[in-house]
Each structure stands twice: as structure tokens, then as C-alpha cells.
Amino acid sequence: MGEQQQVTFPQEVIDEYAALGVDLPALFSAGHLGTRMGVQILEASAERVVGTMPVEGNTQPYGLLHGGASAVLAETLGSVGSMLHGGSSKIAVGVDLNCTHHRGVRSGLVTGVATPVHRGRSTATYEIVITDEAGKRVCTARLTCLLRDVRPGDGEQAAG
């Protein structure tokens, strides 16, 4: 499904996470599930996260993009934004995901764009709009993440 791209971060952000033992570019490669599904994160900041995913390999029995695949893309992008908002002293944990599926897609790439709805001290909520290659909306999702304090050992779990 293609090679994973590395997300580019400012060096000071990479250094901040490295001090905690976390390889930030590896962490935001979309993880094991995202890798299996071909998710690629193209742009990442607390203000906007953009990623793509192929339809091929992520379909349901009727040959359409699986709704769960859209949910994986949405949660990945919203979680990245939440983690970047929370900074290196916080871990983002998804607590609510809502997806509305608007149309089916049979081929090509879908693109998700996550933008913040709310960025607080203890929670962050992102809207994720997923579109097909023609720019038509496929899915609208909303993800809320709890931002909890980093605990000893979190760096090893995230890096591993």
C-alpha cells in the first residue's frame, strides 16, 4: 500500500519529545494499524492535520470504503492534532468518536483534514472532514481526546 512518509516537525519539537525518549516522527507515522491501512500523514500541527488513505485494501464486502477505515483515519488525524496541542507534558487519549458517512467511494485515495473545534487544558476536540479525489465529502467526524499528564513509562510505550 505504499511506503510510509515521515512527517516533518520543527527541530525544537523533535528535541522536546526526544528528551522524553519518544521518537516523534515515528510516533506520528500512524502506528501499526495506520501502517497496515496505508495512512500517510502529510501535514501536522495543532491547527491542522492532513492525511491520506487508499481505498484499496480498506473496503467492505460491497467494494466501498469501510466506515471503520474512515474512523481509523479520523481518529489518527484528530489524535495527532490533540497531542500536538497538549505538548510533550500531555498524552492524548480518544474518548469519543462520531462519524457520519455521506457517500461511498470505490477507488483512489481519500484525504482527511482535522481542524480544532475546542482546545482546552484537559480535552481537545477536532472535526475531521474526509473527501474523495474529486473533493466530495465522504465522511464528517468529530473526535474528543482527554489530555492527561505524562506518567513514568509513557515514553517507552509510545516509542515501542
C-alpha positions in Angstrom: 0.0 0.0 0.0 2.9 2.3 -0.3 5.8 3.5 1.7 5.2 5.5 4.9 6.2 9.1 4.8 7.8 10.8 7.7 6.1 13.9 9.0 8.4 16.9 9.3 8.4 18.7 12.6 10.3 21.8 13.8 13.6 20.6 15.4 12.7 22.1 18.8 9.6 20.0 18.9 11.5 16.9 18.0 14.1 17.7 20.7 11.4 18.2 23.3 9.9 14.7 22.7 13.3 13.1 22.3 14.1 14.2 25.9 11.2 12.0 27.0 12.5 9.1 24.9 9.9 9.5 22.2 10.7 9.4 18.5 8.1 11.9 17.4 8.3 11.3 13.6 8.0 7.5 14.2 5.1 8.1 16.6 3.2 10.0 14.0 3.7 7.6 11.2 0.1 6.5 12.1 1.1 3.5 14.2 0.7 -0.2 13.3 -2.9 -0.1 12.3 -2.5 3.0 10.3 0.6 1.5 8.5 -1.5 -1.6 7.6 -4.2 0.6 6.2 -1.8 2.8 4.3 -2.5 6.0 6.2 0.1 8.8 5.5 0.2 12.0 7.5 1.2 14.8 5.2 1.0 17.8 7.4 0.8 18.1 11.2 0.3 21.0 13.6 -2.1 21.7 16.4 -4.1 23.9 14.0 -4.3 21.5 11.1 -3.5 17.8 10.4 -3.8 16.4 6.9 -3.5 12.7 5.9 -4.4 10.3 3.2 -5.5 6.7 3.0 -6.0 4.4 -0.1 -9.5 2.9 -0.6 -8.0 -0.3 -2.0 -7.5 -2.7 0.8 -9.9 -0.8 3.1 -13.2 -1.8 1.7 -16.3 -3.7 3.0 -17.9 -6.6 1.1 -19.7 -4.3 -1.4 -16.4 -2.8 -2.5 -17.0 0.5 -0.8 -14.6 2.2 1.6 -15.3 0.7 5.0 -16.8 3.1 7.6 -14.3 1.7 10.1 -11.5 2.7 7.8 -12.8 6.2 7.7 -12.9 6.1 11.5 -9.3 5.0 11.8 -8.2 7.9 9.5 -10.3 10.4 11.5 -9.0 9.2 14.9 -5.4 9.1 13.7 -5.6 12.7 12.5 -7.5 14.1 15.4 -5.2 12.4 17.9 -2.1 13.8 16.2 -3.6 17.3 16.5 -4.6 16.8 20.1 -1.1 15.5 21.1 0.5 18.5 19.4 -1.9 20.8 21.2 -1.3 19.2 24.5 2.5 19.3 24.1 5.1 17.0 25.5 3.7 17.0 29.0 0.4 15.5 27.9 -0.8 12.3 26.3 -3.9 12.4 24.1 -6.4 9.6 24.6 -9.5 9.4 22.4 -12.7 9.3 24.5 -15.4 10.0 21.9 -15.5 9.5 18.1 -18.6 10.2 15.9 -18.6 9.6 12.2 -21.2 10.4 9.6 -20.8 8.7 6.3 -22.1 10.8 3.4 -21.2 8.8 0.2 -19.4 5.7 -0.9 -16.0 5.5 -2.5 -14.7 2.6 -4.6 -11.2 3.6 -5.5 -8.4 6.1 -5.2 -7.3 8.0 -2.2 -9.3 9.7 0.5 -7.9 12.8 2.3 -8.7 13.8 5.8 -8.3 17.3 7.3 -8.5 17.7 11.0 -9.1 21.2 12.5 -9.7 22.1 16.1 -13.2 22.8 17.5 -12.0 23.1 21.1 -8.5 23.1 22.6 -8.6 23.2 26.3 -6.4 22.2 29.2 -7.9 18.7 29.7 -9.7 18.0 26.4 -9.3 18.7 22.7 -12.0 18.2 20.1 -11.3 18.1 16.3 -13.5 18.0 13.3 -12.2 15.7 10.6 -13.5 16.1 7.0 -12.7 13.2 4.7 -13.0 13.8 0.9 -12.5 11.7 -2.2 -10.2 12.7 -5.1 -12.9 14.8 -6.6 -13.2 16.8 -3.4 -16.6 15.4 -2.5 -17.2 14.9 1.2 -17.2 11.2 2.1 -17.3 11.4 5.9 -17.5 14.0 8.7 -16.1 13.0 12.0 -15.6 14.6 15.4 -13.0 13.3 17.9 -12.6 14.4 21.5 -9.4 13.4 23.3 -8.6 13.6 27.0 -5.3 15.3 27.6 -3.8 13.6 30.6 -0.4 14.2 32.2 2.5 12.1 31.1 3.3 9.3 33.5 6.6 7.5 34.0 7.0 4.9 31.3 4.7 6.6 28.8 7.7 7.5 26.6 8.8 3.8 26.4 5.2 2.7 25.5 4.9 5.3 22.8 8.3 4.7 21.3 7.8 0.9 21.4 
